[in-house]
Amino acid sequence: MDNSLIKVLFIDDDEDDYILTRYWLSEFQIANCELEWVNNYEAARNAIARYQHDIYLVDYRLGPDNGLELLREAIANGCSSPIILLTGQGDWEIDIEAMKAGAADYLEKSQLTAPLLERSILYAIERKQTEQKIREQAALLDVATDAIFVCDLDNKILFWNKAAQSLYSWKKEEAINQKTQVLWQEKHVSQVEKALSTMMKHGSWEGELHQKTKSGKEIIVESRWTLVHEFGNKAQSILIVNTDITQKKQLEAQFLRAQRLESIGTLASGIAHDLNNILAPILMTAQLFEAQAHDERSQRLLQILITNAKRGANLVKQVLSFTRGIEGDHTILQLKHLIIEIQQIIRETFPKSIEVSTQVSQNLWTVYGDATQLHQVLMNLCLNARDAMPNGGTLKIFAENLLIDENYAKMHIDAKVGHHIVITVSDSGIGIQTEILDRIFEPFFTTKEHGKGTGLGLSTVLGIIKSHGGFIDVVSVQGKGTQFKVYLPAQEVAETIEEQEQELPSGQGELILVVDDEAAIRDVTKTSLESHNYKAITASDGIEAIALYAEHRDEISLVLTDMIMPSMDGITTIRTLRKINPNIKIIAVSGLTSADKVNTAYDMGIKAFLSKPYTASQLLQTISTVKNS
């Protein structure tokens, strides 16, 4: 907002309140105000009628008169400047009446301060200016796009403008003298009858109507009806102005859908955090028992427990990747591992009527990418394939090497010369209609019934593949199935082979401070460390951790701290510990932390980050690496 002079009219019968308000205006930090005062109803009415002020501050009590009545009268007489009602004592009923009458705000005098008054004035003026701009823009849009026509009381068209022709696809000569029910269908006939009754009674009507155009396209219009006297040879006619709001309504629905998705993501993230805290002690306790149990039966049972705990942790990561788009670093990937994982998920969760087959070429090249995002791509394509086969069918996933030459690149606009990996996901389902094939990658476009598709899946897939430098081809035949081909640039670098599990590195009696608000995680981590020749002390939050570190600073070699804790979070704990000792070695731990927070922690000097639930091997390997760094 600019610093132009704001003309304020203060309407109050108490001079002391005027003097106090004048002082408050002199204390304003942003607004530059000029104050005028009147002390009675009649003077206020005359002053408002001159339209010389930008805002009005009106006391509720004006001697024998009432500020609320002045507010109603001013607005009824066309006052467009905002009016703020001042009350001596907070009265909820007066506040409600003030807002119903059109007050920009209501303020209780006993709670009023200069900053509060300044904020209220600036907000009221800015909102009024914004509303005026919206009205001006709406007027321009109305002129440019509204369908305007006139019909008699029997719904026979008497006048038809070009915008009406454009909206309904009926030419003027086709529309004139035709009845509206012949030109289009009203979805809710009873609503139209009620609209006609209201208009005949009050002279006008406004509302939404659902109609169909000449081509059968369903539209939603914001319709305004006005009773017109003596149009042509008719004593009474109806002027109708229809604004096409179909796209607006669709966008509103999509926005609400996106908000629901965001809410679901937030809920799922919270559940995932709790699940990770549950799985972490289960996994580490099982590994501790595995090291101590020597009979075959116990080893077998513990291995089942460990495998399923890891599987649960992986499922949590998948939920997070779908709901919050958690991203990992781009690394050299061998896609056959992703395909095997997807195949396992499909066989466990898809209907048994869907047969799954995979085929991966030997010596498949590697790609440089984000495993989580590429997992999401394959999962989305497979879910679409499942939905296309409600009665069962065959889902195939193939991966092969392809060298794209100049010839191929010239025939495909997105292709680039070089080595690629091609992943094909095909189904034997219902196929995609030819007329909508070009739209399937549009955000929010979906052919699924309401509530069963967001329209975000394929647009997300396309975005991820483009961010990896690749492209997608799709071929579909109705009744026979669909085939998606995903092309990703291949790398000459070989896949990084994970080393076989080695003997766990042990400590040399070093003392480690373990900070976590979950007692089970503290206990099992402490036990794991002590089982491998470390000493450990624990803290349940950041405040306790700082106190313990201050007491044992010379003995503690390393701090292992959770990122999400009550009282004091991990970021604040790390920052405080580093103030005590800039050279402190810290490993951050969390089951749910955004990339921004992890990056912030690294910027603050942490040495490593562990995701919950972590295994004893991951814990000890990380500590060994940090300790020797």
Sequence and secondary structure as in RCSB ss.txt:
>XXXX:A:sequence
MDNSLIKVLFIDDDEDDYILTRYWLSEFQIANCELEWVNNYEAARNAIARYQHDIYLVDYRLGPDNGLELLREAI
ANGCSSPIILLTGQGDWEIDIEAMKAGAADYLEKSQLTAPLLERSILYAIERKQTEQKIREQAALLDVATDAIFV
CDLDNKILFWNKAAQSLYSWKKEEAINQKTQVLWQEKHVSQVEKALSTMMKHGSWEGELHQKTKSGKEIIVESRW
TLVHEFGNKAQSILIVNTDITQKKQLEAQFLRAQRLESIGTLASGIAHDLNNILAPILMTAQLFEAQAHDERSQR
LLQILITNAKRGANLVKQVLSFTRGIEGDHTILQLKHLIIEIQQIIRETFPKSIEVSTQVSQNLWTVYGDATQLH
QVLMNLCLNARDAMPNGGTLKIFAENLLIDENYAKMHIDAKVGHHIVITVSDSGIGIQTEILDRIFEPFFTTKEH
GKGTGLGLSTVLGIIKSHGGFIDVVSVQGKGTQFKVYLPAQEVAETIEEQEQELPSGQGELILVVDDEAAIRDVT
KTSLESHNYKAITASDGIEAIALYAEHRDEISLVLTDMIMPSMDGITTIRTLRKINPNIKIIAVSGLTSADKVNT
AYDMGIKAFLSKPYTASQLLQTISTVKNS
>XXXX:A:secstr
    EEEEEEE S HHHHHHHHHHHHT SS EEEEEEE SHHHHHHHHHTT  SEEEEESEETTEEHHHHHHHHH
HTT  S EEEEESS  HHHHHHHHHHT SEEEEGGG  HHHHHHHHHHHHHHHHHHHHHHHHHHHHHHHH EEEE
EETT BEEEE HHHHHHH   HHHHTT BHHHH  BS HHHHHHHHHHHHHHSEEEEEEEEE TT  EEEEEEEE
EEEEEETTEEEEEEEEEEE HHHHHHHHHHHHHHHHHHHHHHHHHHHHHHHHHHHHHHHHHHHHHHH  SHHHHH
HHHHHHHHHHHHHHHHHHHHHHHH      EEE HHHHHHHHHHHHHHHS TTEEEEEEE TT  EEEE HHHHH
HHHHHHHHHHHHT TT EEEEEEEEEEEE HHHHHHSTT  SEEEEEEEEEE SS   GGGGGGTTSTT   S T
TS  S HHHHHHHHHHHTT EEEEEEETTTEEEEEEEEEEESS              SS EEEEE S HHHHHHH
HHHHHTTT EEEEESSHHHHHHHHHHHTTTEEEEEEESS SSS HHHHHHHHHHH TT  EEEEESS  HHHHHH
HHHHT  EEEESS  HHHHHHHHHHHHT 
